[in-house]
Amino acid sequence: MFHTAASPIVLVDLAILSLLVATALVMIRVRRLFAVVMLSGVYSLLSAAFFVSLDAVDVAFTEAAVGAGISTALMLGGMLLTARREKEMTSNRQGVALAMVVVVGAALFYASFDLPAFGDPQSPVNAGVGIDYVERTPNEIGLPNIVTAVLASYRGYDTLGETLVVFTAGVAVMLLLGFGSARGGLAVKDPDAIEAADDADATPAAEPAAAPQPQRGEG
Amino acid sequence: MAGHHILRIVTKILFAPILLFALYVQFHGDYGPGGGFQAGVIFAVAFILHTLVFGVEETRKIVPEGVLRVAMVIGVLLYAGTGVATMMLGAPYLGYDVIVPESDHHAGQHYGILIVEFGVGVAVASTMMMIFFKFVGREPDIKDADW
């Protein structure tokens, strides 16, 4: 096994990992979804700090920008479309869930014994294709940042696929949420659809819901 | 958020530096950490901050959704089109070396990676803004008490 001496960095790692666990536990306990979203941002930022201490700055950068930045904002936007508070759990299935978590957690814990030690030069990542990229990039690409060389040149197809995934996600959101007025999805221009909605509403009190919502005027 | 003077002023101060940082991350990805994905997200975050403080109608005046739709497609086409262009020049798909074949310091790779990363940045930035607009555009402005 590969051993590292205890150093200040280990203390930093321990502190970050403890904070990660604490954040996750608080996220489970809190019922206000606004707090949960904010805590998930905190969780991502802590992960980014941990990646920095592992010398994976590109991954840390992505985690900070995507995890802590944009997904927090998107989760807030999604939260506005639903309730502000999580419902209380009914207790009849909690036992099953706990058993599942314990079994999966034990399996992961058991599997972690087979992981190579951090920085092990004999691990497949460091001995195989990784070292190949490190050796070839200066001769074949000439970029100082090997991550970019792998991402955009050696693995250019993969990155094209990732870009298409992002594009597809955007198109899917446009198709799901894009119709209706800019404010509120109820403004239906088609008179048949309004009539159908009128017929569906038996109670007169619900009538305004079927009328087209006026677009907010440009201030 | 009419009354939040500090938030509005801080947003106005931060808006341009965030965009500048996104451009730095975009075009410095060859030399340091970063690249198209991160730059696109940071670029979008500037406009999302603007939306959070000034409201979605104000931000739509700066970046209309029609522009975002076109930008999403342009970003993907920049990437995929680079591959088609290298094929036209007789190299494999995304074989950048053919762009400047006589270079002895891999200039073709540099140009190819720069173009491709720019396509990623444009696609990611416009898609993220589009998704956010679609989410927040469905609800009326949130009162401060609702949080």
Contacts between the chains, C-beta under 8 A, distances in Angstrom:
chain1	res1	chain2	res2	distance
A	34	B	147	5.9
A	57	B	33	4.2
A	58	B	33	4.7
A	58	B	34	7.3
A	58	B	35	7.6
A	60	B	33	7.7
A	61	B	25	7.8
A	61	B	33	4.8
A	61	B	34	5.8
A	61	B	38	5.2
A	62	B	37	6.3
A	62	B	38	5.6
A	65	B	37	7.9
A	65	B	38	4.7
A	65	B	41	4.4
A	65	B	42	5.6
A	65	B	45	7.5
A	66	B	37	7.3
A	66	B	38	7.6
A	66	B	41	5.4
A	69	B	41	6.2
A	69	B	42	7.4
A	69	B	45	5.1
A	70	B	41	5.0
A	70	B	44	6.4
A	70	B	45	6.2
A	70	B	48	7.3
A	70	B	128	5.5
A	70	B	132	7.9
A	73	B	45	7.2
A	73	B	48	4.9
A	73	B	52	7.5
A	73	B	132	6.3
A	74	B	128	7.9
A	74	B	131	6.3
A	74	B	132	6.2
A	74	B	135	6.5
A	77	B	132	5.8
A	77	B	135	3.2
A	77	B	136	4.9
A	78	B	135	5.9
A	80	B	135	7.3
A	80	B	136	6.8
A	80	B	139	4.8
A	80	B	142	6.3
A	81	B	135	6.9
A	81	B	138	6.2
A	81	B	139	6.4
A	84	B	146	7.1
A	84	B	147	7.9
A	140	B	106	7.1
A	140	B	109	7.6
A	141	B	106	5.8
A	141	B	109	4.8
A	141	B	113	7.8
A	142	B	105	5.7
A	142	B	106	4.0
A	142	B	109	6.5
A	142	B	110	7.3
A	143	B	30	5.0
A	143	B	31	7.7
A	143	B	109	7.2
A	143	B	110	7.2
A	143	B	113	7.0
A	144	B	30	6.9
A	144	B	31	5.1
A	145	B	29	6.8
A	145	B	30	5.8
A	145	B	31	5.9
A	145	B	32	6.3
A	145	B	33	7.2
A	147	B	33	7.4
A	147	B	35	7.9
A	148	B	29	5.2
A	148	B	30	5.5
A	148	B	35	5.7
A	148	B	113	6.5
A	148	B	117	7.5
A	149	B	109	7.8
A	149	B	113	7.4
A	151	B	35	6.5
A	152	B	35	7.3
A	152	B	112	7.6
A	152	B	113	4.3
A	152	B	116	5.2
A	152	B	117	5.8
A	153	B	94	7.6
A	153	B	96	6.4
A	153	B	109	5.9
A	153	B	112	7.1
A	153	B	113	5.9
A	156	B	83	7.6
A	156	B	94	4.0
A	156	B	116	6.8
A	157	B	93	7.7
A	157	B	94	6.9
A	159	B	79	7.8
A	159	B	116	7.3
A	159	B	120	6.8
A	160	B	79	5.5
A	160	B	80	6.5
A	160	B	83	7.2
A	160	B	94	7.4
A	162	B	37	7.7
A	163	B	36	8.0
A	163	B	75	7.1
A	163	B	76	6.0
A	163	B	79	5.6
A	163	B	119	7.1
A	163	B	120	5.2
A	163	B	123	5.3
A	163	B	124	7.4
A	164	B	76	6.4
A	166	B	123	6.2
A	166	B	124	5.5
A	166	B	127	5.2
A	167	B	72	5.9
A	167	B	73	8.0
A	167	B	75	7.5
A	167	B	76	5.1
A	167	B	123	5.7
A	167	B	127	6.1
A	169	B	127	6.8
A	169	B	131	7.0
A	170	B	72	5.7
A	170	B	126	7.6
A	170	B	127	3.6
A	170	B	128	7.9
A	170	B	130	5.1
A	170	B	131	5.7
A	171	B	72	7.8
A	173	B	130	7.1
A	173	B	131	4.7
A	173	B	134	5.1
A	173	B	135	7.6
A	174	B	69	7.8
A	174	B	130	6.5
A	174	B	134	6.3
A	177	B	134	4.3
A	177	B	135	6.8
A	177	B	137	7.8
A	177	B	138	6.1
A	178	B	134	5.8
A	180	B	138	7.7
A	182	B	56	7.8
A	182	B	57	7.9
A	182	B	60	7.7
A	182	B	137	5.3
A	183	B	137	6.7
A	183	B	138	7.5
A	183	B	139	7.8
A	183	B	140	6.0
A	184	B	138	6.4
A	184	B	139	7.5
A	184	B	140	6.9
A	185	B	138	5.5
A	216	B	57	7.1
A	218	B	57	7.0
A	219	B	57	7.3
